[in-house]
Each structure stands twice: as structure tokens, then as C-alpha cells.
Amino acid sequence: MSTGVSAPGAASSAIGAPPRPLFGSAQSQKVASITFEAVKKFAYLPRSADLLKPEVQHQLVREVQAQFVTAQAALDGLVEPVQTAEAPDVEDIVRQVSSLVATETIDVPKIVVLPTGDETVGYTPFKLDLSNVRLNPVSRELLIQHLRTQQQETISFNGAEVNERRLEDYIVRSLMDFDDVDYDAHAELLYDLGGQVVAHLGSYLTSEEDVRNVLIYHQKQLARLVHAQMAEHRWEHATAYEVNVKAGFSELKNSAATVEMDAAILDFRAPVDDKGRIAQMLFGGFQRCLFPVQKFQSDSERRLAVILDRDGQKWFRPARDQFAIFYHFEGDQRQYQPDFVVESEHAIDMIECKVRKDLETDEVSAKKAAALAWCHRASEHAGQHGGKPWRYLLVPHDVIADNMSLDGLATNYQQR
């Protein structure tokens, strides 16, 4: 059970310094280690604070004592027993470790969010790039021959040209041949795109007859061009999410940040000159982070951490698989991990820091929908057991500054 403690029975200290033991003797540290493992079995409890209830403490002490006796018996069979002045106080160690878990962690309930049911597919309105389109009319003889031989064309020919009522219809009809284009759902967009093609052709051709000629002869080519650009603006949203609570709190997983003995650990409050290399750096000096060392992907994240360490009660950066939040994007099911989790007096915030231009992208929207489903269920669970509500904050990178507060971020960037 990770609780801001770098190892069972140890607590973090100054930047780059090794953890200091919480329990002096080897036997006491062994009991503490057994207790940390035993606590994991009680994750079914609604809150980590419930570990301190007398009935839970009694169960923990019995289990830890049994495991410690077994471990000592196995050790005594291998080496000559070492006489100690005093046996470890299992009850006291269990109480201390339980208290440490309850106070030095954030209750992240084990909630699984899975997109379910049909997906809603659509396209964000956009302006076509037709800068390279310069198609010219063909001769009447070639056009007639084209209509006679292209049996898959949507326009028939029986000796006279059959004209569409609207010029946009040539493009719209061809777009409807693509499997992922639903006319009923996307008619407004299809006619907008068809109108853009017609307007572009009319910008350099001299007559409507010439525009119609190009549309008839090149409609498939033009439709393929339009469809390719539609794909760049396609979005998929799950229509619903299946959300299940598996446990009241979960182990905080260690991040992938490993610290070599001679690795430089930088003070996270100090400005970074070479911001392009920040993802390769290790930072420490935290007062309220649940882990002694953290990595950041950008200087915005580092500056946000300064705010969280100042205004939050405790915080951490979730490691891979900390949250079982899944979303659909581009036909795939993907897993989402937010950038930060911070607990304050009245709430627990899940925070995503994004470059402003990416805030409205389809993938960020899909992540947000799944995260909101998770936070909604986590808040329900917390409300039933006296816990704090969860909020989801989506913060633009360019608003993060020293004079910004956690309350201010929540007020302005909480998603609903």
C-alpha cells in the first residue's frame, strides 16, 4: 500500500535524502511490512479511515500476529534465533501503520468505467482545404462517353443528360456511397461541404454549366477528397458508460520514476531553464505530495504542482493503471490516467492540464466524458460513507501562474 512512504516502515525526508525508518528494530519493520500487505485485504471498506475502527484493528492484529509468528518460525528453522531485549508490540505497530495509511493517502475508490452500448459518430463542421483543386470542364463528347461507360455512377444517361436539381447533390450523392456516412444524421454537414465545393469551382469557372460539367465528370474524385478531410474531423462518443465500484480505496501505485543513487533531484519550486528536457528530470522537495520524487511532462505541470503543494492537503500524480477509466476513440478502447489528484478540505479533484488548442479535440472530449462518469460515481460512493465529493478539472496550460489558487482553478475549470 503506497502512502507517500517509499518503503514499508519508512518516511521520506529532504530532497534526495534516503527515507528514515519509522520503526527501529528489524522485527518491528517486519511487522510493519506484514501490516502494509494485510491492509490491502481490507480495501472493501468504504474508506481507509475505517481501518481505525476497533473491530477492524482487532482483525488486523490477529492476522498480523499469525503471519509474524509463521515468518519467525520459518526463519528460526534456517538460522540460530537471535535473542532480542523486547518483542515487537504488534498491536501498536498495526495501529501506527493503519493510521499512516488513513492519513497519508487519498481514498481512490476502485471504480471501473467502461463505455457500453452503441457509439454516436459525427463530424465537427469544418472548412474544406480545396487550394489544390483546379479541375476544368471536359468536352461534351467525353462527358457523354463517361456517363455511358461508368455503370456505377449515380447519374444515368439515356441520350440526354439528367441534371441534379442542386449542384451540391452531385457531391452529396457520392459521399453517401461511403459506409461511414449516414445521410439522415449528417445531411446538414454534407450539404455544407458540397456547397463549399460548388463555391470553390464557381470561383474560377465562368459559368454554371462548366461547374456542372466538372461535378458530373469528377464527382467521385471530389467526393474522395471531401471524405478524406471528413475523417480528420470525425468523432465518436460512447452513448453510455458502465460504472462499477469494486473497492472503497485502492493502493496508490508507484510511478515509473526510478531514482539512481547519483541522480540529481531538483527542487520543484525552482524555475527550469531547459524546459524542453523537463520530462527527463526528477523533482523533489514536496511538502504534501504522497511520493518523494515525481516527474512532469511539461513546465505547466511543474507549476501546477507548486499550487497543489501549497493549497492542497495531499496530492500525487497517478501512475499507469491507477484508474480503470476507459473510453472509445478512433474505434479503439483506450485507458485514461489524469495528470493529478489532489485532496483539499472539501473535495478531491482529478485534474487534467492541457495545451489550450487541444481542449476541444475529440479525444479530450472522450476522456472528459469517461472521467466525469467516474467522478460522479465516486462522489455517490463518498456521499454514502461520509467522504468528500470528486470533481474533474480541465485546466488550460496558459492560466497556470503563481497567483492562481486551487479554489480558483476549481471555480473556473470544473467540468460538469
N, C-alpha and C positions, 0 to 999 in steps of 0.2 A: 504494500500500500504506500504509494508515494505521497508525501505530505509536506514537501518542502525540505525534507530531510534527505541528505544524499545517500544515507545507508541506514538500515535499522539501528536505532540506538545512537544516532549521531545527529548533530545540528550544525548548520552552516555558520560561517563566521565572516571575516573580512574578505575583500576581493582576492581571489587566488589562494586563500589560506585553506588548509585541509579542514574537514569537519571535526568538531570537538565531540568526544564521546559524551552521551547523556548518562551512561551507566558505566561505573568504573571497572568492575571485575569482568573477566571473560565469561563467567557463569551468568552474571546479570545481563550481559549483552546477548548471550544465547537465549535467555528467557524473553528478552525484548524482541529478538528476531522471530522466535516462535509466535509471540503475540501478534506481531505485524501480519504474519501469514494467517493466523487464526481469525483475525478481524475480517479478512476477505470473505469468510464464510457467512458473515452477518450482514452482507450487503443487501439482503432482503429487507432490512429495517428501513423505515421511511426516511430517516435522517441519520447522519453519523453521530449526532448528539445523543441518539438513543442508545449508543454503546455504553453510556454512563449510567443507564438505568440499573438499579440493584440486581434485578433478575438476570439482565444480560451480563453484568460483571460476574455474577456467580457462575454462569455457564462458561464464560471465557476463562476464569480462573481454573475451573475443573479441567477444561480441555488443555490449557497450557501446562498445568501441573503434570497431567498424564503424559503429554508429549515430552516434557523436560525429563521426567523420570526415565522414559524409554530411551531418550537420547543419551543420558548419562550412563545407563546400564550398558548400552552398546559401546560407549567409549571406554568404560571400565573393563570391558572384556578384551580390549585391544592394548591398553596401556595401564601401568600401575596407577591406581587412584591417587589424586593429589589432595591432601588434607587442606581444607580452607578454614579460615577462622570463623566464617559465618556463611550459612547457606543463603542464597538469594531470597528476598522477600517477593515471592511470585505475585501475591495479591497487590502489593504496592506497585510493582513494575507494570502489571496489567492495567492498573488504574492510570498510571502516568502515560503509558503508550496509548490507551484509549482516549485520554484527554488530549494528547498530542494530535491524534487522528481527527478528533472532533473540532479542534481549534485551528489546526494548521492545514486544513484542506478546504476545498469548496465542494459542496454536495452537488456533484454532477450525476443526476439520475441516469440509469441505463435505459435509454429510450431509443427504440428502433423506428425510424421513419422511412417508409418505402412508398414510392409512387405506385398507384394502383389504378385499374380501370383504363379506359381509353385516353389517349393523349389528344389534346387540342393542338392542331397545327395551323399556323398562319404565317403571314408575311408582313413585315413592317413597311409602310409606304416609303418609297424612295424615288430619287431622280435617276433615271437611266443614264449611263455613260454611252452616248452614241457618237462620240467625237471621231471615231474611225469609220463610221458608216457613210459611204458616199456611193450608193448604188444608183445606176442610171436605167432609164427605160430600155426595153428591148424592142425589136421590130415586131409589127403585128403578126407576121408570118411565124416568127419564132415563138411568140406568146401562144398562138393557136396550136402550134405543134406541141408545145409544153403541156397545154391543157388536155390534149388528146392522149398523150403518152403517159402522163403521171396519174396512174389509176388510183393512187392513194390520196390524191388531192381532195380537199373538201368541197371544191368548186367543180361542178360538172360542165361539160361543153357539148352542145349538140348543133353546132353550126353557128351559134351566136353566143357571145359572152354573157354569162349570168353574173350580174354585179351584186355585191353585198349592199344593203341599204346604207350602212355606215362604214366608212373606211376602216375604222378600228376593228370591225368584225373579222377582217382577214387575219389579224394578229390574234384576236381573242379565240377564234375557232382553232387555230393551230396550237395555241397554248393549252387548250382543253384536251389535246391528244396526250399530254404528259400525265402519267399516273398520279402524281402528287398534287395536281392542280384540280381543285374542286370548284366548279363554276358557281354553284349556289352559295358557297361560303366566301368566295373571293371575287365575285363579279365586279364589285366597285374598283378593286385594285387592278384587275385585268383590263378594264376599260380605261383606267387612268394610264396604265403602261402603254396600251395600244394607242391612246391619244398622244402620248409623248412621241411614239414612233412616227405617227402621221404628221405631227407638228414639225418634227425634225426633217422629214422628207420634203415637206412643203416649204422649208426654209431655203432650199436650194433648187428645187424643181419648179418649173414655170407654170404648170397647170395641174388641176385636179386629175385630169386624165393620165398625166405622167406619174403622179403619185399612185393612182390605182394600178397602173401598169407594173410598177415596182413591187407593190404589195402582192399582186397576183403571182408574179414570177418568183419573187424572193421571200414569200411569206414564211416558208419553213426555215430558211436561214435566219430571218429576223426573229422568228419565234424562239429558235435555239439560243440566240444571243440574249433575248429578254429572259428566258428561263434560267440561263446560267447566272444572270445577275439576281434573279429572284432567290436563288439558292443561298446567296450571300446574306439575304435579309430574312431567311426563314427562321421561325421559332417554334418550339414545341413545349407545351406546358402540360404537366400531369393534371387530370381533371380532379383527382382526389389523392389523399395520402393515407396509408395505413400506419397508425401510430400506436405503439405498444410500450408500456412501462415494464421493464424486466427487473429492475432493482432500484432501491431508493438512493443509493450512491455508488459510485464506481471508483476503481483505482485510477489515480492520475498517472498517466503513462509518461515515462521519461522521454524527453525529446531526443532527436538524433544527434544533438550537440555533444560530442565527446571532447574531453579536456586532456591533452597530453601534459606531462609534468612540466615541460618548459613552454607551454603555450601562453601567449600574452592574453590576459583577461582585462579588457578595457572598462573604464568607468562609464556606465551607460548614460550618465548625465553630461559627459563631455562631448562637445561638437566633434563630428567626424569630418576630416578634411577630404579624404579619398572616398567619397560616397559610392563610387562605382564598385568598390570592393567590400562594401559593408556586409554582404551576405556571407563572406568568408571569415568574418570577425566574431570573436566571443566577447560577451559583455557580462559584467557582474556589478556588485555594489548595491544591489537591491535591498530595500528595507521590508517590502511587503510581497515580494514575488515568492511563490511556493517552491521555486527551484533556484539554486545559487548562480547558475550560469544559463544564459539564453542567447539565441541567435535571432537576428532580424533580417528581413529581406529587403528593407529599404530604410532610409533615414526617417521617413514619415513614421514607420513603425517604432523606431527607437524613440522619437519624440513623443509618440503616443504613450509608450511605456513610462516615460517620465511623469506624465499626467496621472496614469493609473497608480503608479507607486506613491504619488503624493496624495491623491484623493480617495483611492480605494482602500478597503480594509485588507484585501489579499487578491492576488491575480496570478495568472500563468498563461503561457502560450500552449494551446493544445497540440499534442503530438499526433502522429498518424494513428487512426483508429480510435481516438479518444471518443469521438461522437459517431454513432451509427446513423448518420443522416445521408440519405441517398436521393438523387434527383435524376431526371432524364434530360439529356442534351445530345442533339445530333444522332438520335437513335440509340444512344448508349446509356446505361445506368452508371452513374459516377457517384463517388463518395465525397462529401463536403466536410472540411475542417475549418472552422472560423479562425481568425487571427489571434483573438484574445478572449479570455473570460475573466471578468473582474466582479468581485462582490463588494457592495457598498452597504450602507446602513439599512437601506430599504429595498434593495433589489440585487439581482445578479444579471450582469449584462454580457451577452455574447456579441462581440464586436468584429466587424469586417472593415478593414481600411482599404480603400480602392482609389486608384487614379481617377480623377473626375470624369474623364472621357469614357471610362469603362462602366460607369454606374448604370447606364441604361442598356447595356448589352444583354442579349438573350440569356447567356449563361449566368450572369449575375442575377438576373430576374428569377431564373430557375432555382438557383441556390437560395435566394431570399425566400421564395415560397416554401421550400422544404424546411429552412431554418425557422420560419415563423410557425410552421406546423409543430416542430419540436418544442419551441418555446411556449406555445400555447398549452401543450400537454404537460410540460414541465411545471408551468405555473399552476395548472389544475392540481397536479400532484402535490406541489408545495402548499397550496391553499388548504388542502385536506389534512395536512400534517404540521401546520404552523410554520412553514418555511417561507422563503422570500420569492416573489414573482420573478420570472425571467423576461428580459427584454432583448430585442435584436436591434443593434445599431449598425447602420451602413454609413460610414464616415468618409467624405471626400478627403483625399490626401492633403489638399492645399488649405484646409481650415485648421490643421493641427498646429498649434502655437503654444508658447509657454503660458500665455494669459488665458488659455482655454481651460475650462474645468470639466470634470466628468459629468456633473449635473448639466452643464451647458451642452455637452455632446448628446446626452440623453434627451434633453428638451428639443433639440434641433434635428436629430438624426435617428430617432427611434422609428422603426418601421412597424406598420400595423396591417 
